[in-house]
Amino acid sequence: QPAQPGKRLSDKEIFQQLLVDLQASGGRADAVLRRFGTEVRDLPEHLLRAVRTGTPRLLGKLAPVITRFGDAAVGEEIHYQMQVRRLGEATRPLLKAMVQILGPSATDRLFDLVFAKSPMVRREAVDALTERVQAAELQRIESLTQERDRSLQLAGIKLMGHVRHDDARARLVELLSDRATVAAAAVRSLLPHGQDAVVP
């Protein structure tokens, strides 16, 4: 509903209007993103509310705004929402936004999401972790390979393939003698280790 002449729109109304503009922006999305930063007071609070209640379609559109202007509370809310509801098409962009917002602490949150109910969330979390895992996470990754749930085992094996460390290679070689599915995953994860992975 258009504002009456001379009446200033409320923060909520400005935010909602910019959402409409963003969805209709086409190639002008960056200009609309800048307006979020300049026209909406308490923007992180509005983003927090949107993450809690917004539809997956809306959140997918809003992800660039969340990435640019969200604070730690918004990042933590994304982490929570991914564990309690299905976010569909918004899963990947929101997870990337969470990683960007939370920085180094995102690694812990991603490991949490490896255990999420949604298979899509689990897959996206594992994929994001492949770009972040280091030798310091080997114990956590090792524990995944020992889980009874096959998908968690395979997630651990995949992550171990991205850690260039003797202990990771040794564990992958050990898994070659496991069941066919696990052994095949271990072979794939050994490939990035190159010559270092040759079994004596």
C-alpha positions as CSV (number, residue, x, y, z in Angstrom):
1,Q,0.0,0.0,0.0
2,P,1.5,3.4,-1.0
3,A,2.6,5.7,1.8
4,Q,0.5,8.8,2.3
5,P,2.2,12.0,1.1
6,G,4.6,13.4,3.7
7,K,4.4,10.2,5.8
8,R,7.7,8.4,6.3
9,L,7.6,4.7,5.8
10,S,8.4,2.6,8.8
11,D,11.6,0.5,8.8
12,K,9.5,-2.6,8.3
13,E,7.8,-1.1,5.3
14,I,11.0,0.0,3.8
15,F,12.5,-3.5,4.3
16,Q,9.4,-5.1,2.7
17,Q,9.4,-2.7,-0.2
18,L,13.1,-3.5,-0.9
19,L,12.3,-7.2,-0.8
20,V,9.8,-6.6,-3.6
21,D,12.3,-4.5,-5.5
22,L,15.0,-7.2,-5.1
23,Q,12.8,-9.9,-6.5
24,A,11.9,-7.7,-9.5
25,S,15.4,-6.3,-9.9
26,G,16.8,-8.6,-12.6
27,G,20.2,-7.3,-13.5
28,R,20.0,-4.4,-11.1
29,A,20.2,-6.5,-8.0
30,D,23.5,-4.8,-6.8
31,A,21.8,-1.4,-6.7
32,V,19.0,-2.8,-4.6
33,L,21.5,-4.5,-2.2
34,R,23.2,-1.1,-1.6
35,R,19.8,0.4,-0.7
36,F,19.3,-2.2,2.0
37,G,22.5,-0.9,3.6
38,T,21.6,2.8,3.4
39,E,17.8,2.9,3.8
40,V,17.0,0.3,6.5
41,R,17.9,1.0,10.1
42,D,18.5,-2.1,12.3
43,L,19.0,-4.2,9.2
44,P,20.4,-7.2,11.0
45,E,17.3,-7.4,13.2
46,H,15.1,-7.5,10.1
47,L,17.3,-10.1,8.6
48,L,17.1,-12.2,11.8
49,R,13.3,-12.1,11.6
50,A,13.3,-13.0,8.0
51,V,15.6,-16.1,8.5
52,R,13.3,-17.3,11.3
53,T,10.0,-16.9,9.3
54,G,10.8,-16.5,5.6
55,T,9.9,-19.0,3.0
56,P,12.7,-20.8,1.2
57,R,12.0,-18.9,-2.0
58,L,12.2,-15.5,-0.2
59,L,15.4,-16.6,1.7
60,G,17.1,-17.6,-1.5
61,K,16.5,-14.2,-2.9
62,L,17.6,-12.5,0.3
63,A,20.8,-14.6,0.7
64,P,23.0,-11.9,-0.9
65,V,21.6,-9.3,1.5
66,I,22.2,-11.7,4.4
67,T,25.8,-12.3,3.3
68,R,26.6,-8.7,3.0
69,F,24.8,-7.3,6.1
70,G,24.1,-10.2,8.4
71,D,25.8,-10.3,11.9
72,A,26.8,-13.2,14.1
73,A,23.3,-13.6,15.5
74,V,22.0,-14.0,11.9
75,G,24.6,-16.6,11.2
76,E,23.7,-18.6,14.3
77,E,20.1,-18.4,13.4
78,I,20.8,-19.9,9.9
79,H,22.7,-22.7,11.7
80,Y,19.6,-23.3,13.9
81,Q,17.0,-23.1,11.1
82,M,19.0,-25.7,9.0
83,Q,18.5,-28.2,11.8
84,V,14.8,-27.7,12.4
85,R,13.2,-27.1,9.0
86,R,13.7,-27.8,5.3
87,L,15.0,-24.8,3.4
88,G,15.0,-26.3,-0.1
89,E,16.4,-24.1,-2.8
90,A,17.7,-21.7,-0.2
91,T,19.9,-24.3,1.5
92,R,23.1,-23.7,-0.4
93,P,23.1,-19.8,-0.6
94,L,22.1,-19.6,3.1
95,L,24.9,-22.0,4.1
96,K,27.4,-20.0,2.2
97,A,26.1,-16.9,3.9
98,M,26.5,-18.5,7.3
99,V,30.1,-19.4,6.5
100,Q,30.9,-15.9,5.3
101,I,29.3,-14.3,8.4
102,L,30.7,-16.6,11.0
103,G,34.2,-16.8,9.6
104,P,36.5,-19.3,11.5
105,S,33.8,-20.4,13.9
106,A,31.8,-21.6,10.9
107,T,33.8,-24.8,10.9
108,D,32.2,-26.0,14.1
109,R,28.8,-25.1,12.8
110,L,29.4,-27.1,9.6
111,F,30.4,-30.1,11.6
112,D,27.1,-29.8,13.5
113,L,25.2,-29.7,10.2
114,V,26.8,-32.9,9.0
115,F,24.4,-34.6,11.4
116,A,21.3,-32.6,10.3
117,K,18.1,-34.4,9.4
118,S,18.0,-33.0,5.9
119,P,20.2,-34.9,3.4
120,M,20.6,-31.7,1.4
121,V,21.9,-29.8,4.4
122,R,24.3,-32.7,5.2
123,R,25.7,-32.7,1.7
124,E,26.1,-29.0,1.5
125,A,27.9,-29.0,4.9
126,V,30.3,-31.7,3.8
127,D,31.0,-29.9,0.5
128,A,31.7,-26.6,2.4
129,L,34.0,-28.5,4.9
130,T,36.1,-29.9,2.1
131,E,37.4,-26.4,1.5
132,R,38.2,-25.8,5.2
133,V,39.3,-28.9,6.9
134,Q,42.8,-29.1,8.3
135,A,44.9,-31.6,10.3
136,A,43.5,-30.1,13.5
137,E,40.1,-31.6,12.6
138,L,41.4,-35.1,12.0
139,Q,40.0,-36.5,15.2
140,R,36.5,-35.3,14.4
141,I,36.7,-36.6,10.9
142,E,38.0,-40.0,12.2
143,S,35.0,-40.2,14.5
144,L,32.7,-39.8,11.4
145,T,34.3,-42.7,9.7
146,Q,33.5,-44.9,12.7
147,E,29.8,-43.9,12.8
148,R,27.2,-46.7,12.2
149,D,25.3,-44.5,9.7
150,R,26.8,-45.2,6.3
151,S,26.2,-41.6,5.0
152,L,28.2,-40.3,8.0
153,Q,31.0,-42.8,7.3
154,L,31.2,-41.7,3.7
155,A,31.2,-38.0,4.7
156,G,34.2,-38.7,7.0
157,I,36.0,-40.5,4.2
158,K,35.4,-37.7,1.8
159,L,36.7,-35.1,4.3
160,M,39.7,-37.2,5.1
161,G,40.7,-37.0,1.4
162,H,41.1,-33.3,1.8
163,V,43.5,-33.4,4.7
164,R,47.1,-33.8,3.6
165,H,48.5,-35.6,6.6
166,D,50.1,-39.0,7.2
167,D,47.4,-40.1,9.6
168,A,44.7,-39.3,7.1
169,R,46.4,-41.3,4.4
170,A,47.0,-44.2,6.8
171,R,43.3,-44.3,7.8
172,L,42.2,-44.2,4.2
173,V,44.5,-47.1,3.3
174,E,43.1,-49.0,6.3
175,L,39.6,-48.5,5.0
176,L,40.5,-50.1,1.7
177,S,39.9,-53.5,3.4
178,D,36.4,-52.5,4.5
179,R,33.1,-53.2,2.7
180,A,32.9,-52.4,-1.0
181,T,31.1,-49.1,-0.7
182,V,33.5,-47.9,2.0
183,A,36.6,-49.1,0.1
184,A,35.5,-47.4,-3.1
185,A,35.0,-44.1,-1.2
186,A,38.4,-44.6,0.4
187,V,40.0,-45.0,-3.1
188,R,38.4,-41.8,-4.3
189,S,39.6,-39.9,-1.3
190,L,43.2,-41.3,-1.7
191,L,43.5,-39.9,-5.2
192,P,44.2,-36.3,-4.2
193,H,47.1,-37.5,-2.1
194,G,48.9,-38.6,-5.2
195,Q,52.1,-40.5,-4.9
196,D,52.1,-40.1,-1.1
197,A,49.1,-42.5,-1.0
198,V,50.9,-45.5,-2.6
199,V,50.3,-48.5,-0.4
200,P,53.7,-50.1,0.6
